[in-house]
Amino acid sequence: MARVSSSFRAALYDYYFLLGRGYPPRAASQLVAAGRMLGRGSRVLLARCIPAVGGGFRIVESVEGHCLAVDGFNQLAGIYALLLGEPLYRCLDGVVRDSLLAGADRVARVAGLLAPLLAAVLLRDGPPARVVAVFDSQPSRSGEAARAVGEVLRSVLGGDVEVAVVRKADKTLVELAGGGCVVASSDAVVLRGARVVYDAVARASLAVSRGLGAAVIDIPRLLRGEHSSWCSGGGLEGAGP
């Protein structure tokens, strides 16, 4: 497993414990951040690694013959982080997320360069019968990025590829999921409305050559290790006066 600081491991376990005891996510995050002196980025990562609401979806490794709805900026952001060597985390809901937290504006500038890896992964695990790549319209250059991605997907996959630039990508993706599409996204709002999920970032992490991108950090395994350490240390009895 890739290295994670002891303070952040402890913060993850604290947050997980508080959620399990019924604390609201925001209150739990604030309490852990204060106790562990976490910055904003680490607080965001807590919520990404340990979603407050687990999804009722299943994750598939093949999209062959299926309709696939791709959360454009979301999945490209994960691939961007992977290629930059930023840590990836297999989160408590089974979905891989990144620690770079790159915004859509940043990803839009390099979308055309990231799209070939996305297309190659879809071709390897498919190809899908239909692809709908959905992009938020708010970020600057969103239309340009969407067109570039669409061109790459069509050139590699052929077939039925549609690109949609919309005001509310999460709503559109949930609607596509309701219509029977597999969804490629790590967004918690989207996943709550999904039945079947394809994790393009996780699949891309298997496709890149060794040395590009950090190993995927397994959060459930990390939490089990922290729990074991806490118990072997006596739990509250070993916490001091």
C-alpha positions as CSV (number, residue, x, y, z in Angstrom):
1,M,0.0,0.0,0.0
2,A,1.2,3.5,-0.8
3,R,2.3,5.5,2.3
4,V,-0.3,7.6,4.2
5,S,0.7,9.8,7.1
6,S,-0.1,8.4,10.5
7,S,-2.1,11.6,11.3
8,F,-4.3,11.3,8.3
9,R,-4.8,7.6,8.9
10,A,-6.0,8.5,12.4
11,A,-8.2,11.2,11.0
12,L,-9.9,8.8,8.6
13,Y,-10.6,6.4,11.4
14,D,-11.9,9.1,13.7
15,Y,-14.3,10.3,10.9
16,Y,-15.4,6.8,10.2
17,F,-16.1,6.2,13.9
18,L,-18.1,9.4,14.3
19,L,-20.2,8.8,11.3
20,G,-20.9,5.3,12.6
21,R,-22.1,6.8,15.9
22,G,-24.6,9.0,14.1
23,Y,-22.7,12.3,13.9
24,P,-23.8,14.5,10.9
25,P,-21.0,14.5,8.3
26,R,-20.3,18.2,8.6
27,A,-20.1,18.1,12.4
28,A,-17.9,15.0,12.3
29,S,-15.6,16.6,9.7
30,Q,-15.3,19.8,11.8
31,L,-14.5,17.9,15.0
32,V,-11.9,15.7,13.3
33,A,-10.3,18.7,11.5
34,A,-10.0,20.6,14.8
35,G,-8.6,17.6,16.7
36,R,-6.2,16.6,14.0
37,M,-5.4,20.1,12.7
38,L,-6.4,19.3,9.2
39,G,-6.4,21.7,6.3
40,R,-9.3,22.2,3.9
41,G,-7.9,19.7,1.3
42,S,-7.6,17.0,3.9
43,R,-11.2,17.7,5.1
44,V,-12.5,17.3,1.6
45,L,-10.5,14.1,1.2
46,L,-12.1,12.7,4.3
47,A,-15.6,13.1,2.8
48,R,-14.4,11.7,-0.6
49,C,-12.8,8.6,1.0
50,I,-15.6,7.9,3.4
51,P,-18.9,8.9,1.9
52,A,-21.6,9.6,4.5
53,V,-24.2,7.6,2.5
54,G,-23.2,4.3,0.9
55,G,-24.5,3.6,-2.6
56,G,-26.8,0.8,-3.6
57,F,-25.0,0.3,-6.8
58,R,-22.7,-2.5,-8.1
59,I,-19.4,-1.9,-9.9
60,V,-18.7,-3.6,-13.2
61,E,-15.4,-4.1,-15.1
62,S,-16.9,-4.4,-18.5
63,V,-19.2,-2.1,-20.5
64,E,-19.4,-4.2,-23.6
65,G,-22.8,-3.8,-25.3
66,H,-24.1,-1.4,-22.7
67,C,-25.1,2.3,-22.8
68,L,-22.4,4.2,-20.8
69,A,-23.0,7.6,-19.3
70,V,-19.7,9.3,-18.6
71,D,-19.3,12.1,-16.0
72,G,-16.9,14.0,-18.2
73,F,-14.9,16.3,-16.0
74,N,-15.2,14.0,-13.0
75,Q,-13.6,11.0,-14.7
76,L,-11.0,13.1,-16.6
77,A,-10.0,14.7,-13.3
78,G,-9.2,11.3,-11.9
79,I,-7.2,10.3,-15.0
80,Y,-5.3,13.7,-14.8
81,A,-4.4,12.9,-11.2
82,L,-3.3,9.4,-12.1
83,L,-1.0,10.7,-14.8
84,L,0.5,13.3,-12.5
85,G,1.4,10.6,-10.0
86,E,-1.1,11.9,-7.4
87,P,-2.4,9.3,-4.9
88,L,-5.6,7.5,-5.7
89,Y,-7.9,6.1,-3.0
90,R,-10.2,3.1,-3.2
91,C,-12.9,4.5,-1.0
92,L,-15.3,2.9,1.4
93,D,-18.0,2.6,-1.3
94,G,-15.5,0.8,-3.6
95,V,-15.0,3.7,-6.0
96,V,-11.6,5.1,-6.7
97,R,-11.1,8.9,-6.1
98,D,-8.1,11.1,-6.3
99,S,-6.4,13.5,-3.9
100,L,-5.5,16.2,-6.5
101,L,-9.0,17.8,-6.3
102,A,-8.4,19.5,-9.7
103,G,-11.3,21.8,-10.7
104,A,-13.2,21.4,-13.9
105,D,-11.6,24.6,-15.3
106,R,-8.1,23.1,-14.9
107,V,-9.2,19.8,-16.4
108,A,-10.9,21.5,-19.4
109,R,-7.6,22.9,-20.5
110,V,-6.1,19.4,-21.0
111,A,-9.2,17.4,-21.7
112,G,-8.1,16.5,-25.3
113,L,-4.8,15.1,-23.9
114,L,-6.6,13.0,-21.3
115,A,-9.3,11.6,-23.6
116,P,-7.1,9.0,-25.4
117,L,-6.5,7.1,-22.2
118,L,-10.2,7.2,-21.3
119,A,-11.0,5.9,-24.8
120,A,-8.4,3.2,-24.7
121,V,-9.8,1.9,-21.4
122,L,-13.4,1.9,-22.7
123,L,-12.2,0.0,-25.8
124,R,-10.4,-2.6,-23.7
125,D,-13.5,-3.1,-21.4
126,G,-16.1,-2.9,-24.2
127,P,-16.7,-1.3,-26.4
128,P,-20.0,0.0,-25.1
129,A,-23.0,0.1,-27.5
130,R,-23.5,3.8,-26.8
131,V,-21.6,6.5,-25.0
132,V,-23.0,9.7,-23.6
133,A,-20.3,12.0,-22.2
134,V,-21.9,14.6,-20.0
135,F,-20.1,17.9,-19.2
136,D,-21.1,20.8,-17.0
137,S,-21.5,24.0,-19.0
138,Q,-20.3,26.4,-16.2
139,P,-16.5,25.9,-16.5
140,S,-14.8,28.0,-19.0
141,R,-13.9,26.2,-22.2
142,S,-16.4,23.4,-21.4
143,G,-17.7,23.3,-24.9
144,E,-14.2,23.1,-26.4
145,A,-13.2,20.4,-24.0
146,A,-16.4,18.4,-24.7
147,R,-15.9,18.6,-28.5
148,A,-12.2,17.4,-28.1
149,V,-13.3,14.5,-26.0
150,G,-16.1,13.6,-28.4
151,E,-13.7,13.5,-31.3
152,V,-11.3,11.2,-29.6
153,L,-14.0,8.8,-28.4
154,R,-15.5,8.6,-31.9
155,S,-12.2,8.0,-33.5
156,V,-11.3,5.2,-31.1
157,L,-14.7,3.6,-30.4
158,G,-16.7,4.5,-33.5
159,G,-20.3,3.7,-33.1
160,D,-22.8,5.8,-31.2
161,V,-21.0,8.6,-29.2
162,E,-22.9,11.6,-28.0
163,V,-21.5,14.6,-26.1
164,A,-23.8,16.7,-23.9
165,V,-22.9,20.1,-22.4
166,V,-25.6,20.8,-19.8
167,R,-26.2,23.1,-16.8
168,K,-26.7,20.3,-14.3
169,A,-24.5,17.3,-15.2
170,D,-25.4,15.3,-12.1
171,K,-29.2,15.5,-12.9
172,T,-28.6,14.4,-16.5
173,L,-26.4,11.5,-15.4
174,V,-29.0,10.3,-12.9
175,E,-31.7,10.5,-15.6
176,L,-29.5,8.4,-17.9
177,A,-28.9,5.9,-15.1
178,G,-32.7,5.7,-14.6
179,G,-33.0,4.9,-18.3
180,G,-30.7,1.9,-18.0
181,C,-27.2,3.3,-18.6
182,V,-24.2,2.3,-16.7
183,V,-22.6,5.4,-15.1
184,A,-18.9,6.3,-15.0
185,S,-18.6,8.7,-12.1
186,S,-17.3,9.1,-8.6
187,D,-19.6,12.0,-7.6
188,A,-21.6,11.1,-4.6
189,V,-24.8,12.8,-5.8
190,V,-24.6,10.9,-9.1
191,L,-23.9,7.6,-7.4
192,R,-26.9,7.8,-5.2
193,G,-29.0,7.6,-8.3
194,A,-27.0,4.9,-10.1
195,R,-27.7,1.2,-10.2
196,V,-24.6,0.1,-12.1
197,V,-21.2,1.9,-12.0
198,Y,-18.2,1.6,-14.2
199,D,-15.0,3.1,-12.5
200,A,-13.0,4.4,-15.4
201,V,-10.4,5.9,-13.2
202,A,-9.8,2.5,-11.4
203,R,-9.6,0.8,-14.8
204,A,-7.2,3.4,-16.1
205,S,-4.9,2.9,-13.1
206,L,-4.5,-0.7,-14.3
207,A,-3.7,0.3,-17.8
208,V,-0.9,2.8,-17.3
209,S,2.7,1.6,-17.2
210,R,4.4,1.1,-13.8
211,G,5.8,4.3,-12.4
212,L,3.0,6.5,-13.8
213,G,0.7,7.2,-11.0
214,A,0.8,6.1,-7.4
215,A,-0.5,2.8,-6.2
216,V,-4.2,2.9,-5.2
217,I,-4.6,3.2,-1.4
218,D,-7.3,0.9,-0.1
219,I,-9.3,2.8,2.5
220,P,-11.3,-0.2,3.9
221,R,-8.0,-2.0,4.5
222,L,-6.5,1.1,6.1
223,L,-9.5,1.4,8.4
224,R,-9.2,-2.2,9.4
225,G,-5.5,-1.7,10.3
226,E,-6.3,1.4,12.3
227,H,-9.1,-0.4,14.2
228,S,-6.7,-3.3,14.9
229,S,-4.1,-1.0,16.2
230,W,-6.6,0.9,18.4
231,C,-7.9,-2.3,19.9
232,S,-4.5,-3.8,20.5
233,G,-3.5,-0.6,22.2
234,G,-6.4,-1.0,24.7
235,G,-8.8,1.4,23.0
236,L,-9.9,4.0,25.5
237,E,-7.9,2.3,28.2
238,G,-4.7,3.0,26.3
239,A,-5.6,6.6,25.5
240,G,-4.2,8.0,28.7
241,P,-5.8,10.0,31.5
